[in-house]
Amino acid sequence: MQPIWAVGLMTGTVLDGNIDVALIRTDGESVVEFGPYALAPYEAAIVRMLEEAQRQARIWNFEGDEPSIFGEAEDALTRAQSAAVATLVADAGMPMTDIGVVGFHGQTVLHRAPTREKIGQTRQLGDGRLMHELLGAKVVYDFRSADISAGGQGAPLAAAYHAALLGASGTSGDTAVLNLGGVGNITWWDGKGDIVAFDTGPANAPINDFIKALGLGEMDRDGALAACGTVDETRLAALLLHPYFTAPYPKSLDRFDFLASMAAGQGPENGAALLTAFAASAVGKALDLLPRRPGKLFVSGGGRHNPTLMAMIERRANVEAVSADTIGWRGDAVEAECFAFLAARTLRGLPISFPSTTGVPASMTGGRIAG
């Protein structure tokens, strides 16, 4: 396949109110050209609707009929994300007919990793057929279900794209990619064929939830509260005894598997410090599981904007952590770019998940195509 212009979309589980939308030209194996990237704010009513959908999803827990709010939220977010795509493409001076595919991840409202007793379950809200009708372009969506049905974790899916970025940067197994969203995930690639990816543990989600619950804003901006706090090392050590951190990969997490209540009873500064140290220490535990412990991390996602978290990762995980932007990547755009890249791979029938990233029995493609 010749390289095509592909648009990728992502809204993270922390629901920061924005749609990440990015344009790249790719054949699904490498990126030929990076187009524009934008943050498109949701209307406040849609954010509230998605928050309520997440809340009801945890009550539902894949038992019985889906909450009725899912349909309403799915329609609203699909229309909002379609508008974001149309605006980005128009601002780039291109007609929609120039777009080969849109990679539409949708909004994760619930994720359950597989166990020995049962396969996993995952639910992303997003109507790919409606987006195709609205935009007229091919849309790849529902990226995770095929992997889950085959016995995989359904996450993380960024490994193929992270490996392409690492390959273009000329790195090897001494450097890995860390994404810090609501949950952290890491990709390690040996520079040849072996690739490993899994969720490291909580990242921004518990910190943000803790700050919101105190009425102090949406997040610990710039890590200011955590920087003024003192970490309860005894409590941190107890939290790090959770079996997730020593469990072998592949493994994945739901955004609510680790909660802000881990800092219950702590003041704003000390609570933020504890949760930030926990996220950083979880990265260190993850690095210890890799085939070779990297000496450097390229960090993407919102968490890289938190200097206290970045400093704690260096100190507590014993690794150099640098923003992906310093090597020319667009750290806020990587996840959206990823789904543009994966959409192109889906069109070609190339694998998007692997035994060493999600635990599927064999490398497999995924995603459904509308259009």
N, C-alpha and C positions, 0 to 999 in steps of 0.2 A: 504493500500500500504506500502510495506517495504521502508525504506529510500533509495533514489537514489542520485547519483551524478548529480548535476544540475549546469549549467553555467549560469550566469546572465550578461547582458550587459547594459551599460548606457552611453550615451553621452548627457551632459546637454545643456540647451539652451544658455548658455554663450559661447559655442564653444571654450573651452580652448585648443583645438587641440588634446585631448586625448580620447581614448576609455577606459572606466572603465570595467574591466572584472574580474569576481570573481567566484570561485568554492566552492560550499557547498554541504554537504550531508544532505538531508532533506526529510521529508514526507509531507511537506506543512503545517505542524502544529507546528513543532519545528525543530531546527537545531541540528543534531547529531554530525556534524563535520564541521569545517571550513577548506577548502582547500586554495590554494594559491590565491593571488589577484595581478593584475598588471595594470599599466597604459600603454596602447599601443598607441604611437603617430600616428596620421593620417599624411599622406603626406600633405605638405603645400597646394598643389593644391586641395585636397579634402576639406580642411578647407575653402578655398576661394569659392569653389563650394557650400558648405553648407551655407555660409554667403550670397551668392547671391540667393540661394533658399529661405532663410528666407526673404530676401528683396522682391523678386518677390511674395512670398506668401502673404505679406501684401498688395500688389497692387491687387492681384487676389481676396483675401478675400472671397473665396468660390463662386465666381461669374463666370460662364462660364467654359471654358476648363481650366484644370490645366496647369501651365507653363511647357514648354517642359523640362526645367532644372530639374524638379522633377524626371523624369525617369533616366536621366544621373546620378544625385546625388544618387538616390536610389541604382542603380547598383554599383556605386563606394563604397558607405559606407557599403553595404552588403558584398561585397568582402573583404573590409578592416576589418570589424568586424569578419567575418568568419575566416580570417587569424589569428586574435588576439585570437580567441577561440582555434584554432588548436595549436597555439604556447603555450598557457597556459596549455592545457591538456598534450601536449608532455613534457613540462618542469616539469610537475607534475609526469612524468614517467608512464602515463596512456595511453592506446589506446582510440580512440574515441568510441569504442564499449562499454566502461565502463560508458559513459555519458548517463544518462537516458533522459535528456531534456536540451535544451538551451532556456533561456528566453530572447527574442530579442525585446527590447523596440523600437528601431529605433530612428530617430531624429525628434523631434517635430519642425515643421516649422510654424504652426499656430494653435491657440486654441481660440475658442470663447465659452464662458460660455452660458448656456441657459438663456433665459429671459421668462417673462410671456407670451410673444407672440410667441416664437419659441424655438424649441429644440436647443441644442448647436451643435457645429461642431468642429472637431479636425482632424489634419492631421499629422501623423508620417511617415517619409520615412523609408522604410525597407522591403525587399522582403524575407519573411520567407520561401517561397518555394525554392528560389534560395539558401538560406543558408542551407536548408536541403539537396539540391543536392550537395553542396560543401562539407558538413561535414558528411553526412550520418546519422546524429542524428535527433531525433524528435526536432522540433522547435516550440515554442509557440510565437506568435507575434500578433500585432494589439490588444493590451490589452485594449484600451480605447473605441473603437467604439461601442461595445455592450452596455456599460454603457450610452454613449451619446444617442444612439438610444432609450433606455428605459427612457429617460428624465433626466438622471443624468448629473453631471458636467464633468464626464470623468477624474477627478482629485480631490485631490491626491489619488494615489493608494497604497501608502506605508503603510497604516494604519495596515493591517493585519500583516505585517512583523514587524513593530515597536512594535505592541502589543506582538508579540511572544518574541521579545528581552526584552521588559519590564517585561514580565512574568518570563523569565529565570533569570532576575536580581532581582526578588523579590520585585519590586516596585509596587506602587499603584497610585491613582489619585493625589498624591502630587508631582509626577514627570511626565514630558511630554517629548516627543522627538521633537526637532526642527531641520529641515534640511534647511541649507542655501545654496541654489544653485542660479540660476539666479533669481528665485522667492523663497520665504520662505514658508515652510509648516510645520504644527504642528500636532502631534497626541497625544491625551489624552485618557487614558484608566483607568477605575476605579479599575482594578485588578480582575474584575468578568466578566461582559458581555458588559457593556456600553463602546463604543468607539466613539470618535469624531475626525475628521480630516478636515482641510481646509487650503487653502493658506493664509498666514498671510499678504502678501504684497510683494513689491519688496525687493530683497536682493542684490546679487552681480551685477545683470545686469546693472542697471543705473550707478553704480559706475564705473564698467569696461568701459562702453560706454563713460562716461565722460572723463576718463583718456585717452582712445584711441583717442578720438576726439581732444585732446590737443597734441597728439603725444608724450605722456609721458610713453608709454608702454602699456601692456595688462591689467594691473590692478593696484590698489593702494597697492603695495606689502607691507605686514605687517601693512597696515593702516598708513603708515608713513606720507603721505600727510594730511590725515584727523586728525592725532594726532597734527599736527602743525597749524591746522585751527581753526577758530572760527565759531560756528554755529549761523546762523541768526535765532534766536528763533521766531521772528515774522513771517518770511517766512515759517519756519517749522510748526508753528501752523496753518497757512493757508493751507498748504499741507495736514495736518492731518484731515482737514474738509471734505476730499473726502468721499463720501457716502459709499465706499467699506468698510471702517473700522468699521462702525456701522451696516452694513448689517448683518443679521443673517446667520449662516452657514446652510447648505453646500454652499460653494462658491469657485471659482477658478479664476485664472488669466492667461493671456497670458504673455509671457516674455516681450512684448512691450506695455503692458497696462500702465506702468509708465516709463517715459523716462528720459534720462539724461538732457533733456531741463529743468527739474525742477530746475537745478542749473545754468540756463542761466545767464550770466553776472557776475558770481562769479569767482574768481581766483582759481587756482588749489587746494590750501589748504582749502580755505573756501568752495568751491564747493564740494570737497570730504567729508569734515566734515558734510555739510548739508545732502548729500545723505546717508551717513553712519548713521547719527542720525535719518533720516527718516526711514531707514530699521529697526533700533533698536526700534524706537517708535511704528512702525507698529506691532512688536512682542508684545509690551505691550498692544496695543488695542486688539489684538487677545486673549491674556490671559484673558482679562476682559470678554470675551464672553463665556468662557468655563464653564461647569457645576460646577467645583470647580477650583479656581485659583491655579495652582501648585506653589510650592516654589522653584523648581529646574527644569532646563532644561538640558537634554543630547543633545549636539549639534553635528550634523554630517554635511557633505558637506564642500565645499571649504571655506565658510565664517568663519568657526571656526578657520582657520589659520590667520584671521585678528584680532589681539589683540585689536585694537581700536574698531572694531565692537562688539567684545565680551564684552569689558568693558562698552560700551554704552548700550548694552542690559541689563547688570546688573543694571546700574544706571537709565536708562530711562524706562525700563520695570519692574523694582523693582522685580528682580528674580535672583536666582543664576544660572549662565550659565557655564556649564563645558563641555569640549570636550568629545565626546563619547569615545575617546581613553583611557581616564583616568579610565573607568570602564571595559576595555578589549574589547570594540568593535573596529572595524576598520572603523574609521570615514570617510575615503575616499571611502570605499568599500560598505557602507550600501545600497546605491541606486542600485548598480549592484547586490549585494546579494539579494535585495528585488525582483528583477525580476526573479532570479533563484527560489526563494521561491514561487512566484506567478505562475510561470510555472508549478511547481509541484502541486500546488493547482488546476490549470486548468485541469491537467491530471486526477485529482481525482473528478472533478466537484464541488470543494469547492468554496464558494463565495470569490471574491476578492474586491467587493465593497458593500457598505451598505447604508441604508437610512441616517445614521448620518455622513457619510463620503463624499458621492457624491450626495446624494439626490435621489437615485433610489427608486422606490416604495417598493421594497423588496430586501433583500440580494441576490446577483447574481454573478455567475461566469462570466468569460470573456476570451478573447483571442482566436485566431484561431490556429489550430494545423496543422503543415505540417510534414508529415512522418507517 
